[in-house]
Amino acid sequence: MSARVDQGLLPELKRYGTANVEACFNCGNCTAICPLTSDGHAFPRGMIRLIQVGLKDRILASTDPWLCYYCGECSVTCPRQAEPAETMMTLRRWQTAQYDTSGHSAKFYRSERAMFISILRGVLLNLSLLLLFYVFGLARLVTDRVELNTVFPVMWVWAVVLIHFAYLGMRVFLNMLNMGRHILGKELQEKKIPLSIYFIEFKSFVLHFLTQKRWKDCGEDEKTEWLKHLLFMSGYGVMLLLIVPLLWWFQTDNLYPIYHPQRWLGYYATIVLIVFSIDFLWARANKSQERHKFSHPSDWLFPAFILTGAVTGILIHIFRYLGASNPVWAWPTYIIYVIHVLSMAAMLDTEVGIGKWMHMMYRPLAIYLDAVKEKALQRQETPVVEVGAAD
């Protein structure tokens, strides 16, 4: 089978990060030292070689970039400083852009200007939606006390949130579907994979989505990073639970006692998100780990948005309680609420479906698609014994 060589692949990849593959002479040290490689997934060396010879279609059909968790050991021990770990990260950004047919992801990764214009556009759009509440008389301003649900009616805010998430969910689904088409392209065309295999192997997607447990296999030092990210994502999951299906219950003017579940769920999410988003941002700032040596501007966005959302969220909560007895807290509460909404909406618009947020979807999806292909191959190789056949 012939392979199409793309001579423009390397210059294109360099727009997504540091891909110093010209320095690599394929000694294989990076693959030998990586505990996550296997015979079928000999990365980073295999990916670097495909870049060097310009086999774009082969790279696009590979799950290898998503099986790497960027411990950085391969770059530390590389005798040529070819930065194989950052090359894998660059490939993840590039593949994310290829899966996104809208083209937003490519602009997002290749241009800081486009990134910030996208954020500004989202902020202005959502600010306009908030103003429409007053234009159409859906809300009214109360300043002699804090009445969050009068100034920002929860049912209307919730309706906007649900519509927004439906749109984002469709974007995520289509991009994941596009990833599946690239990886299973040949098998799908030849209809080699029975539908039952997709259902049977779906458990692998659920398991790795919830745990990202392969990360622990990178080494003892990486177990701490895995645990921090697991806790961080648990806080993020609680936050999503509270603002999407449960916003009608979470955004309230009622002042609950400390033991109420609304409060301790919110406190857990807030503490976890603030602690670990600061930790992630600090690690990027002082480049204390190999994975942050070539930090891309987009790598800062998610933890920065989350930190902003968590801090403004807890301030709203504090101001609500203070405003129960002092009207001076009304305006601070409303202003912080607007900042909170705009930052969270901007985060979702610039991350979900097109940014690094998709790593938590594409990694388990890659493992799932590999499991589907392997199971289908095993079924094809199993000989069928006909009943009643002669001995």
C-alpha positions in Angstrom: 0.0 0.0 0.0 1.4 3.4 -1.0 1.8 6.2 1.6 1.4 9.9 0.8 4.4 12.0 1.8 3.7 15.6 3.0 6.8 17.7 2.9 5.0 20.6 4.6 4.2 18.5 7.7 7.2 19.6 9.9 6.8 23.3 9.2 3.1 22.9 10.0 3.8 21.1 13.2 6.2 23.8 14.4 3.3 26.2 14.5 1.8 24.1 17.3 4.9 23.8 19.5 8.5 22.7 19.7 9.1 19.8 17.3 12.9 19.5 17.1 12.8 16.2 15.2 15.7 17.3 12.9 18.1 16.6 15.8 16.9 13.0 16.2 19.0 10.2 14.7 16.6 7.5 15.8 18.7 5.9 18.5 15.6 4.6 20.2 16.5 5.7 23.7 13.2 7.6 24.1 11.2 4.5 23.4 13.4 2.2 25.4 13.0 4.3 28.5 9.2 4.9 28.3 7.2 2.4 30.4 4.0 3.0 28.4 5.3 1.8 25.0 4.6 -1.6 23.5 5.3 -3.5 20.3 2.3 -1.9 18.7 2.9 1.6 20.1 6.6 2.3 19.9 6.5 6.0 20.8 8.0 8.6 20.8 10.5 7.2 18.2 7.8 5.9 15.9 6.0 9.2 15.8 9.3 11.1 15.3 10.2 8.9 12.3 6.8 9.5 10.7 7.2 13.2 11.1 10.7 13.0 9.5 9.5 11.2 6.4 6.3 13.3 6.2 3.6 10.6 6.6 0.8 12.9 7.7 -2.0 10.4 7.2 -0.2 7.7 9.3 0.2 10.2 12.2 -3.4 11.3 11.9 -4.6 7.7 12.1 -2.4 6.9 15.2 -3.4 6.9 18.8 0.2 7.1 20.0 0.3 10.8 20.9 -2.6 10.2 23.3 -1.0 7.3 25.0 1.9 9.5 26.2 1.3 11.4 29.5 4.4 13.6 29.1 6.5 12.6 32.1 9.4 14.1 30.2 11.9 11.3 31.0 12.6 10.7 27.3 13.6 14.4 26.8 15.8 14.4 29.9 17.7 11.4 28.7 17.8 12.2 24.9 21.4 12.4 23.8 20.6 14.9 21.0 18.2 17.2 22.9 15.5 16.4 20.3 12.8 17.0 22.8 10.7 13.9 22.1 8.3 14.6 24.9 7.4 18.1 23.6 7.1 16.6 20.1 4.4 14.3 21.4 2.6 17.3 23.1 2.9 19.2 19.8 1.3 16.3 18.0 -1.6 16.3 20.5 -2.3 19.9 19.7 -2.0 19.3 16.0 -4.3 16.2 16.1 -6.8 18.2 18.2 -6.9 20.8 15.4 -7.3 18.1 12.7 -10.3 16.5 14.5 -12.0 19.9 14.8 -13.6 20.5 11.4 -14.7 24.0 12.3 -11.1 25.3 12.1 -11.4 27.1 15.5 -8.8 24.8 17.2 -6.2 25.5 14.5 -6.6 29.2 15.0 -6.6 28.8 18.7 -3.3 27.0 18.8 -1.4 28.8 16.0 -2.1 32.4 17.0 -2.2 34.0 20.4 -4.0 36.9 18.8 -6.8 34.7 17.6 -6.9 33.0 21.0 -7.6 36.3 22.8 -10.0 37.5 20.2 -12.0 34.4 20.7 -12.0 34.9 24.4 -13.1 38.6 24.0 -15.8 37.6 21.5 -17.2 35.1 24.0 -17.1 37.6 26.8 -19.0 40.2 24.8 -21.6 37.7 23.6 -22.4 36.5 27.1 -22.4 40.0 28.5 -25.0 40.9 25.8 -27.1 37.9 26.9 -27.1 39.1 30.5 -28.1 42.6 29.3 -31.1 41.2 27.4 -32.6 40.0 30.7 -33.2 43.7 31.5 -34.1 44.8 27.9 -37.0 42.3 27.9 -37.9 42.8 31.5 -36.9 39.4 32.7 -34.9 40.8 35.6 -34.8 43.9 37.8 -32.1 45.5 39.8 -32.3 45.4 43.6 -29.7 47.4 45.5 -31.1 47.7 49.1 -30.2 44.0 49.7 -28.7 41.1 47.9 -31.2 39.3 45.8 -29.2 37.3 43.3 -32.2 35.5 41.7 -34.0 38.8 41.1 -31.1 40.5 39.4 -30.1 37.3 37.6 -33.2 35.0 37.4 -31.9 31.4 37.9 -34.4 29.8 35.6 -33.4 32.0 32.7 -29.7 31.7 33.5 -30.2 27.9 33.7 -31.9 27.9 30.3 -29.0 29.7 28.7 -26.5 27.3 30.4 -28.4 24.2 29.1 -28.5 25.5 25.6 -24.8 26.4 25.8 -23.9 23.0 27.0 -26.0 21.3 24.4 -24.0 23.2 21.7 -20.7 22.4 23.4 -21.7 18.7 23.8 -22.5 18.5 20.1 -19.1 20.0 19.3 -17.3 17.5 21.5 -19.3 14.6 20.1 -18.6 15.5 16.4 -14.9 16.0 17.1 -14.7 12.6 18.9 -16.5 11.0 16.0 -14.1 12.6 13.6 -11.2 11.2 15.6 -12.8 7.7 15.4 -13.1 8.0 11.6 -9.4 8.8 11.2 -8.3 6.0 13.5 -10.7 3.4 12.4 -10.9 4.6 8.8 -9.8 1.4 7.0 -11.8 -0.9 9.3 -14.9 1.2 8.9 -14.7 1.2 5.2 -14.3 -2.5 5.0 -16.9 -3.0 7.7 -14.7 -5.3 9.7 -15.9 -4.3 13.2 -19.2 -5.7 14.5 -21.4 -3.3 16.4 -21.3 -5.5 19.5 -17.6 -4.9 19.9 -18.2 -1.1 20.3 -20.6 -1.8 23.2 -18.5 -4.5 24.8 -15.3 -2.4 24.9 -17.0 0.9 25.9 -16.1 0.0 29.5 -12.5 0.8 28.7 -13.5 4.4 27.8 -15.5 4.8 31.0 -12.7 3.4 33.2 -9.9 5.5 31.7 -12.1 8.6 31.5 -12.8 8.4 35.2 -9.4 7.3 36.4 -6.7 8.1 33.8 -5.0 5.2 35.5 -2.3 4.6 32.9 -0.6 7.8 34.1 0.4 5.9 37.3 2.5 3.5 35.2 4.9 6.4 34.2 6.8 6.0 37.4 6.7 6.7 41.2 7.1 10.5 40.7 4.2 10.6 38.3 1.8 9.0 40.8 1.7 12.2 42.7 0.9 14.2 39.5 -1.8 11.6 38.7 -3.4 12.0 42.1 -3.3 15.8 41.9 -5.0 15.8 38.5 -7.5 13.2 39.8 -8.5 15.4 42.7 -8.6 18.5 40.5 -10.9 16.8 38.0 -13.1 15.6 40.8 -13.6 19.2 41.9 -14.2 20.2 38.3 -16.8 17.4 38.0 -18.6 18.6 41.1 -18.6 22.1 39.8 -20.1 21.0 36.5 -22.8 19.0 38.4 -23.7 22.1 40.4 -23.9 24.5 37.4 -25.5 22.3 34.7 -28.1 19.9 36.0 -28.4 21.5 39.5 -28.1 25.2 38.9 -31.8 25.7 39.9 -30.8 24.3 43.3 -27.3 25.8 43.6 -28.0 29.4 42.7 -30.3 30.5 45.4 -31.0 33.4 47.8 -31.6 31.0 50.7 -28.9 31.0 53.4 -28.3 27.4 54.4 -26.6 26.1 57.5 -23.0 24.8 57.2 -24.1 21.1 57.1 -26.3 21.6 54.1 -25.1 19.6 51.0 -25.2 22.7 48.8 -22.5 24.3 50.9 -20.1 21.4 51.5 -20.3 20.3 47.8 -19.5 23.9 46.8 -16.7 24.1 49.4 -15.1 20.9 48.2 -15.1 22.0 44.6 -13.8 25.5 45.5 -10.9 24.3 47.7 -9.7 21.6 45.3 -9.9 23.8 42.3 -8.1 26.8 43.9 -5.4 24.7 45.5 -4.5 22.7 42.4 -5.0 25.4 39.8 -2.5 27.5 41.7 -0.2 24.5 41.8 -0.4 23.9 38.1 0.1 27.6 37.3 3.1 27.8 39.6 4.7 24.8 38.0 4.3 26.4 34.6 5.7 29.7 35.8 8.9 28.3 37.4 9.3 25.5 34.9 10.0 23.1 37.7 9.1 20.0 35.6 10.1 18.9 32.2 6.6 19.0 30.9 6.4 22.7 31.5 9.8 23.6 29.9 8.0 24.5 26.6 4.7 25.6 28.0 2.3 26.8 25.2 0.1 29.8 25.8 -3.0 27.6 25.6 -1.6 25.5 28.5 -2.2 28.4 30.9 -5.8 29.1 30.0 -7.7 26.2 31.6 -6.1 26.5 35.1 -6.3 30.3 34.9 -10.0 30.2 34.0 -10.7 27.6 36.7 -8.9 29.7 39.4 -10.9 32.8 38.3 -14.2 30.9 38.4 -13.4 29.3 41.8 -12.3 32.5 43.5 -15.3 34.6 42.1 -17.6 31.7 43.1 -16.6 31.7 46.7 -16.7 35.5 46.8 -20.3 35.5 45.6 -21.1 33.0 48.4 -19.4 35.2 51.1 -20.9 38.4 49.8 -24.4 36.8 49.9 -24.1 36.0 53.5 -22.7 39.4 54.3 -25.4 41.0 52.3 -28.1 39.4 54.4 -27.6 42.1 57.0 -25.8 44.9 55.1 -27.0 46.3 51.7 -23.5 47.6 50.9 -22.6 44.1 49.6 -25.3 44.1 46.9 -23.2 45.8 44.2 -20.0 43.8 44.9 -22.1 40.5 44.7 -23.6 41.4 41.4 -20.3 42.6 39.9 -18.5 39.5 41.0 -21.3 37.3 39.7 -20.9 38.9 36.2 -17.2 38.3 36.2 -17.8 34.7 37.3 -20.3 34.0 34.6 -18.2 35.7 31.9 -15.0 33.8 32.9 -16.7 30.4 33.0 -18.5 31.0 29.7 -15.2 32.1 28.1 -13.4 29.0 29.5 -16.0 26.7 28.1 -16.0 28.4 24.7 -12.3 28.4 24.3 -11.5 25.0 25.8 -14.4 22.5 25.3 -14.0 20.8 22.0 -11.1 22.8 20.7 -8.5 23.2 23.5 -6.5 21.2 26.0 -9.8 20.4 27.8 -10.3 17.7 25.2 -7.3 15.7 26.4 -9.5 14.1 29.1 -11.8 12.9 26.3 -9.3 12.0 23.6 -7.0 9.9 25.9 -9.7 7.4 27.0 -11.1 7.5 23.5 -7.8 6.5 22.0 -7.5 3.6 24.5 -11.1 2.6 23.6 -10.5 2.7 19.9 -7.4 0.6 20.3 -9.3 -2.0 22.3 -12.0 -2.1 19.6 -9.5 -2.6 16.8 -7.7 -5.3 18.8 -10.9 -7.2 19.6 -12.0 -7.1 16.0 -8.6 -8.4 14.9 -8.8 -11.3 17.4 -12.3 -12.2 16.1 -11.0 -12.3 12.5 -8.1 -14.5 13.4 -10.2 -17.0 15.3 -11.0 -20.0 13.0 -14.6 -20.8 12.7 -15.4 -24.6 13.2 -18.4 -25.7 11.3 -20.8 -28.0 13.2 -20.9 -31.5 11.7 -17.7 -31.1 9.8 -15.7 -34.2 9.1 -12.9 -35.2 11.4 
